[in-house]
Every structure is written in C-alpha cells, then in structure tokens.
Amino acid sequence: MSPSNSGHCYRSIIDIQAAGSRLLTHLAERFDHSPLAEWQTRLEAGEITLNGIPARGDEILAAGQELLWWRPPWEEPSAPLHFELIHADADLVLVSKPSGLPTLPGGGFHENSLQALVQREFPGVHAVHRLGRGTSGLVLFARHSRAARVICTSWATAGKTYRALSQGVAALDRYEIGVPIGPQFHPRLGEVFAANPEGKRAYSVAWVVERRAETTLFDVELGTGRPHQIRIHLAAIGQPLVGDPLYTVGGFPLRDDPGLPGDGGYWLHAHRLSLVHPTDGDRREFVAPPPRILLTEGELCAGGA
C-alpha cells in the first residue's frame, strides 16, 4: 500500500448545543486533536465547507447545518494489513485480526484499519464491537442494519473468551474479578481507564490453562465490556500482561513513563465468541486459534498453529 492514503471527508451536523458558536471556535473545541491555528490554516486552504460553501471561520453556526472537512491525503502509521476470514454468511462476517491493526479508523489510521480492509472484500459491513489495537483475534461485522440491531440487542448475552499471557505464576486456579473500572490519572494523557473504586461495575472470570516458569496462561471470560478490562483486571490481581506498556500491579497506569492505551507489546487474543444468530436465533460459537505463544503445551502437541 502507498505510504499516503486517498484522503477522507469527515461529515457532521451542527447540533443545538453548538448553535450560536463561531465556526473556528467550534472546530478547535469539538475536534481538539488540532489547535486553533491548525484549523485556521485548514480553513484558509479551503478544506472546510459549511452547507456546501467554503468556510472562513467567522460564521455563526445554526442547528442542522452540514459541516464537512475535506482532509487531504496523509501518511498513516504502519500496521499489519491482513486478516483471516473465520466465517461469512448473509448477515455476519467474522474475522481474526492481527495485533497492531486498529479495528476502526482513528488516531491517524484510516485505510490502515481492519474495518477498511474488510469493507474492500465485503462492502457495506460495519464492526459491531472493537478490539484494542494491540489485541488480536475475533471481530464481528454486521452486513446490514437489521443484523446489527439484533446483535446489539443480544450482545450482553454473548460469550466472549480471551487467551492472555500474564507475568508471574498464578497461586489460584480460578479468579472472579469484580474490580470497578473508571478514570485514573495518566501523566501524558491526563486520564485513562484503570482500576478505580468509584468507577463502573466490571466483572471477569479468569482461569489458569497453563503455568510456565515465570508466567501464566489464562483464559478470561468477560461479564462486562469496559475499556481494557482484561488488561486492568489481570493487573488488579497482581498479574499484568507480559509486555503491557500501560498497566501495572493493582490495575493502575505505570508511574514512570507509562505507555499509551493503543501501544502494543502484550499478548491478548479474542479466542472464542458465542452469540445468537440474527436470522435463525440459534446460538453459534466461533473460534480463532491463538498465536503460537498463547498455545498450551498440549495444544501444541495436538497440532496447534
């Protein structure tokens, strides 16, 4: 793939809360990845239109106006640009993504995202959930809006099992983890999700599938879906993921030079997904074999990849 993408048009509709604001101020406040001066440069370059008219920046906004940013081509961060097809039918597409590939566009990624890659093969599909960029494994796409609605309605009952490699040798065979998750201070970002007694309820069950010399291989089943839940919960019981650049013992961000939420280096794989199929109502289970480092000795002997 070319180092530069083909650009993108970002569309938004001015809501009642933004009505009465000056356009330049609105751009810098709502899309705060860029400061005021950069938005002024984009306006002067003709990249911003308001109701189809090139904008100056001093316009006073009204509810219902269409705001477009015609972003020119840019060089995206590199990522592994492949996926494995697990299942496809008239309603669903399931794929296994590699670590390092973001699920959705964002943070400078657009064409170098799983959704963009899958849409080239299956036009019109949209991811109904996401995995962290450093997490590999199963991602589910809906092929039409009815399937997406049914999946979202039943998503709380879906079974989601992950394979994780943690630091240290586990003392117990099974852990029920109910540490709440909420914002915590991060020296580079201000806040990130982490263990927080005042956060939202979170529940995971982790069981040992193999103990190694200095690490433990866990299977983890999610009862809730908080951001970075497995990374936080295993760290909360004293066993952060091997190579995790962000979370340490207790489920808190590292104090000295912590990484960013999207940084990789850890081993976490979305292994199994069971869900109610949107057409026939039957429960189906799908499996994406983990990478070799996440296979037990028995699985390797049985011919695991």
C-alpha positions as CSV (number, residue, x, y, z in Angstrom):
1,M,0.0,0.0,0.0
2,S,1.1,3.5,-0.8
3,P,2.5,5.4,2.2
4,S,-0.2,8.0,1.7
5,N,-3.9,7.3,1.7
6,S,-6.5,8.9,-0.6
7,G,-7.8,11.5,1.9
8,H,-11.2,11.5,3.6
9,C,-14.3,13.6,4.0
10,Y,-15.4,14.0,7.7
11,R,-19.1,15.0,8.0
12,S,-21.0,16.2,11.0
13,I,-24.3,18.0,11.6
14,I,-24.4,21.1,13.8
15,D,-26.5,20.3,16.9
16,I,-28.4,22.6,19.2
17,Q,-25.5,22.8,21.7
18,A,-23.2,24.2,19.1
19,A,-25.7,26.6,17.6
20,G,-24.6,30.2,18.1
21,S,-20.9,29.4,18.3
22,R,-18.3,30.8,16.0
23,L,-17.2,28.1,13.5
24,L,-13.4,28.3,14.2
25,T,-14.0,28.1,17.9
26,H,-16.3,25.1,17.4
27,L,-13.7,23.2,15.3
28,A,-11.0,23.7,17.9
29,E,-13.2,22.7,20.8
30,R,-15.0,19.8,19.3
31,F,-12.1,18.3,17.4
32,D,-9.4,19.1,19.9
33,H,-6.7,16.9,18.3
34,S,-5.7,20.1,16.5
35,P,-5.2,23.6,18.0
36,L,-7.0,26.8,16.8
37,A,-4.1,27.8,14.5
38,E,-4.2,24.5,12.6
39,W,-7.9,24.8,12.0
40,Q,-7.4,28.4,10.7
41,T,-4.8,27.0,8.2
42,R,-7.3,24.4,7.1
43,L,-10.0,27.0,6.6
44,E,-7.6,29.2,4.5
45,A,-6.7,26.1,2.4
46,G,-10.4,25.5,1.6
47,E,-10.7,22.2,3.4
48,I,-13.8,23.2,5.4
49,T,-17.3,23.7,3.9
50,L,-20.5,24.7,5.7
51,N,-23.6,23.7,3.8
52,G,-21.5,23.3,0.7
53,I,-19.9,26.7,0.8
54,P,-16.1,27.1,1.6
55,A,-16.0,28.4,5.2
56,R,-14.0,31.4,6.6
57,G,-14.2,30.5,10.3
58,D,-16.1,33.6,11.5
59,E,-19.6,32.1,10.6
60,I,-22.1,31.8,13.5
61,L,-23.4,28.3,13.5
62,A,-27.0,27.2,13.3
63,A,-28.5,23.8,14.2
64,G,-28.9,21.5,11.2
65,Q,-26.0,22.9,9.1
66,E,-23.8,20.3,7.4
67,L,-20.1,20.7,8.3
68,L,-17.5,18.9,6.1
69,W,-13.8,18.6,6.5
70,W,-12.2,17.5,3.2
71,R,-8.9,16.2,4.7
72,P,-6.2,15.8,2.0
73,P,-4.2,12.6,1.8
74,W,-1.8,11.9,4.7
75,E,0.7,9.3,5.6
76,E,-0.8,6.8,8.0
77,P,1.1,4.9,10.8
78,S,2.2,1.5,9.6
79,A,0.1,-1.6,10.6
80,P,-0.1,-5.2,9.5
81,L,-2.6,-5.1,6.6
82,H,-4.2,-8.5,6.6
83,F,-6.9,-10.5,8.4
84,E,-8.1,-14.1,8.5
85,L,-11.7,-14.8,7.4
86,I,-13.4,-17.1,10.0
87,H,-17.0,-17.1,8.8
88,A,-19.3,-15.2,6.4
89,D,-23.0,-15.5,5.6
90,A,-25.8,-13.2,4.5
91,D,-25.8,-11.5,7.9
92,L,-22.4,-11.7,9.6
93,V,-18.7,-11.6,8.8
94,L,-16.2,-12.8,11.4
95,V,-12.5,-12.2,11.0
96,S,-9.4,-12.6,13.1
97,K,-7.2,-9.6,13.2
98,P,-3.5,-9.4,14.0
99,S,-2.0,-7.4,16.8
100,G,-1.1,-3.9,15.7
101,L,-4.0,-3.3,13.4
102,P,-6.7,-0.9,14.8
103,T,-10.3,-2.1,14.4
104,L,-11.7,1.2,13.4
105,P,-10.3,4.4,11.8
106,G,-8.9,6.9,14.2
107,G,-5.7,8.3,15.7
108,G,-4.2,8.9,12.2
109,F,-5.4,5.4,11.0
110,H,-8.0,5.3,8.2
111,E,-7.2,3.0,5.3
112,N,-4.8,1.1,7.6
113,S,-7.7,-0.2,9.8
114,L,-9.4,-3.6,10.0
115,Q,-12.8,-2.1,9.0
116,A,-11.4,-0.5,5.8
117,L,-9.7,-3.8,4.9
118,V,-12.8,-5.9,5.5
119,Q,-15.0,-3.4,3.6
120,R,-12.9,-3.9,0.5
121,E,-13.9,-7.5,0.4
122,F,-17.4,-7.1,2.0
123,P,-18.7,-3.7,1.0
124,G,-21.2,-2.1,3.5
125,V,-20.2,-4.1,6.6
126,H,-19.6,-2.4,9.9
127,A,-17.9,-3.7,13.1
128,V,-20.3,-4.1,15.9
129,H,-17.6,-4.1,18.6
130,R,-13.9,-3.4,18.7
131,L,-10.6,-4.8,20.0
132,G,-7.7,-2.7,21.2
133,R,-5.0,-2.2,18.5
134,G,-2.6,-4.5,20.4
135,T,-5.2,-7.3,20.9
136,S,-5.6,-10.0,18.2
137,G,-8.5,-12.2,17.5
138,L,-12.2,-12.3,16.6
139,V,-14.0,-9.2,15.4
140,L,-17.7,-9.4,14.3
141,F,-19.1,-7.3,11.5
142,A,-22.8,-6.9,10.5
143,R,-23.7,-6.9,6.8
144,H,-26.8,-4.9,7.2
145,S,-28.7,-2.7,9.7
146,R,-31.2,-5.4,10.8
147,A,-28.4,-7.8,11.7
148,A,-26.6,-5.0,13.6
149,R,-29.7,-4.2,15.7
150,V,-30.3,-7.9,16.6
151,I,-26.7,-8.4,17.6
152,C,-26.5,-5.2,19.7
153,T,-29.8,-6.2,21.5
154,S,-28.4,-9.6,22.4
155,W,-24.7,-8.6,22.8
156,A,-24.8,-8.7,26.6
157,T,-25.6,-12.5,26.4
158,A,-22.8,-13.2,24.0
159,G,-19.9,-15.4,25.4
160,K,-16.5,-13.7,24.9
161,T,-13.4,-15.7,25.9
162,Y,-9.8,-14.4,25.6
163,R,-6.4,-16.0,25.9
164,A,-3.8,-13.9,27.8
165,L,-0.2,-14.3,28.9
166,S,0.4,-12.8,32.3
167,Q,3.5,-12.1,34.4
168,G,4.1,-14.3,37.4
169,V,2.9,-17.8,38.3
170,A,-0.7,-17.8,39.5
171,A,-1.4,-19.1,43.0
172,L,-5.1,-20.0,42.3
173,D,-6.7,-21.9,39.5
174,R,-9.6,-19.6,39.1
175,Y,-10.3,-15.9,39.8
176,E,-13.5,-14.0,39.9
177,I,-12.6,-10.3,39.4
178,G,-15.0,-7.5,40.2
179,V,-12.7,-4.5,40.4
180,P,-14.6,-1.4,39.1
181,I,-13.1,0.5,36.2
182,G,-13.0,4.2,35.8
183,P,-10.8,7.2,35.0
184,Q,-7.4,7.4,36.7
185,F,-4.6,10.0,36.3
186,H,-2.1,9.5,33.5
187,P,0.9,11.8,33.3
188,R,0.8,12.0,29.5
189,L,-2.9,11.9,28.7
190,G,-4.5,13.4,31.8
191,E,-6.8,10.4,32.3
192,V,-7.1,6.7,31.2
193,F,-9.3,3.9,32.2
194,A,-7.9,1.9,35.1
195,A,-8.9,0.3,38.4
196,N,-11.0,2.8,40.3
197,P,-13.2,2.1,43.3
198,E,-15.6,4.8,42.2
199,G,-15.7,3.5,38.6
200,K,-18.3,1.4,36.8
201,R,-19.0,-2.2,37.7
202,A,-16.8,-4.7,35.8
203,Y,-16.7,-8.5,36.1
204,S,-14.4,-11.1,34.6
205,V,-13.6,-14.7,35.3
206,A,-10.1,-15.9,34.7
207,W,-8.9,-19.5,35.0
208,V,-5.4,-20.9,34.5
209,V,-4.8,-23.0,31.4
210,E,-1.1,-23.4,31.9
211,R,1.6,-22.4,34.4
212,R,5.1,-21.7,33.0
213,A,8.4,-20.9,34.7
214,E,7.7,-17.2,35.2
215,T,4.3,-16.6,33.5
216,T,0.8,-17.9,33.5
217,L,-1.5,-18.6,30.5
218,F,-5.1,-17.6,31.3
219,D,-8.5,-17.9,29.6
220,V,-10.7,-15.0,30.6
221,E,-14.4,-14.7,30.1
222,L,-16.0,-11.2,30.2
223,G,-19.2,-10.5,32.0
224,T,-19.0,-6.8,31.2
225,G,-17.2,-4.8,28.4
226,R,-15.3,-2.0,30.0
227,P,-12.3,-0.5,28.1
228,H,-9.1,-2.5,28.6
229,Q,-11.0,-4.7,31.1
230,I,-8.8,-7.8,30.8
231,R,-5.6,-5.9,31.0
232,I,-6.8,-4.0,34.1
233,H,-8.4,-7.0,35.8
234,L,-5.4,-9.3,35.5
235,A,-3.1,-6.5,36.7
236,A,-5.5,-5.9,39.6
237,I,-5.0,-9.5,40.9
238,G,-1.2,-8.9,40.6
239,Q,-0.6,-10.5,37.2
240,P,-0.4,-7.8,34.5
241,L,0.0,-9.0,30.9
242,V,3.6,-9.8,29.8
243,G,4.8,-6.7,27.8
244,D,1.9,-4.4,28.8
245,P,3.3,-0.9,28.5
246,L,0.5,0.8,30.4
247,Y,-0.9,-1.3,33.3
248,T,1.0,-2.5,36.4
249,V,0.1,-4.4,39.6
250,G,-3.1,-3.2,41.0
251,G,-4.6,-2.3,37.7
252,F,-3.2,1.2,37.7
253,P,-1.1,3.0,35.0
254,L,2.6,2.8,35.4
255,R,4.0,5.8,37.2
256,D,7.3,6.1,35.3
257,D,7.0,6.7,31.6
258,P,3.7,4.8,31.1
259,G,2.7,3.8,27.6
260,L,-0.4,4.9,25.7
261,P,-3.6,2.8,25.6
262,G,-3.1,1.9,21.9
263,D,0.5,0.7,22.4
264,G,1.2,-3.0,21.8
265,G,3.7,-5.4,23.1
266,Y,1.4,-7.5,25.2
267,W,-0.2,-10.9,24.4
268,L,-4.0,-10.9,24.4
269,H,-6.2,-12.8,21.9
270,A,-10.0,-12.8,21.4
271,H,-10.3,-16.6,21.2
272,R,-13.9,-17.6,21.3
273,L,-17.2,-15.9,20.6
274,S,-20.7,-17.4,21.0
275,L,-23.8,-15.5,20.0
276,V,-27.4,-15.7,18.9
277,H,-27.5,-15.6,15.1
278,P,-29.7,-12.8,13.9
279,T,-31.6,-14.9,11.4
280,D,-32.5,-18.2,13.0
281,G,-32.0,-17.4,16.7
282,D,-29.6,-20.4,17.2
283,R,-26.6,-19.9,19.3
284,R,-23.3,-20.3,17.3
285,E,-19.7,-20.5,18.5
286,F,-16.8,-19.2,16.5
287,V,-13.1,-19.8,17.3
288,A,-9.9,-18.0,16.2
289,P,-6.8,-20.1,17.1
290,P,-4.4,-18.1,19.2
291,P,-0.8,-17.3,18.1
292,R,1.7,-20.0,19.0
293,I,3.0,-18.2,22.1
294,L,-0.6,-18.4,23.6
295,L,-1.0,-22.2,23.0
296,T,-0.6,-24.7,25.8
297,E,1.9,-27.5,25.5
298,G,-1.0,-29.9,25.0
299,E,-2.4,-27.7,22.2
300,L,1.0,-27.6,20.5
301,C,1.3,-31.4,20.7
302,A,-2.2,-31.8,19.2
303,G,-1.1,-29.8,16.2
304,G,-1.9,-26.2,17.1
305,A,-0.7,-23.5,14.7
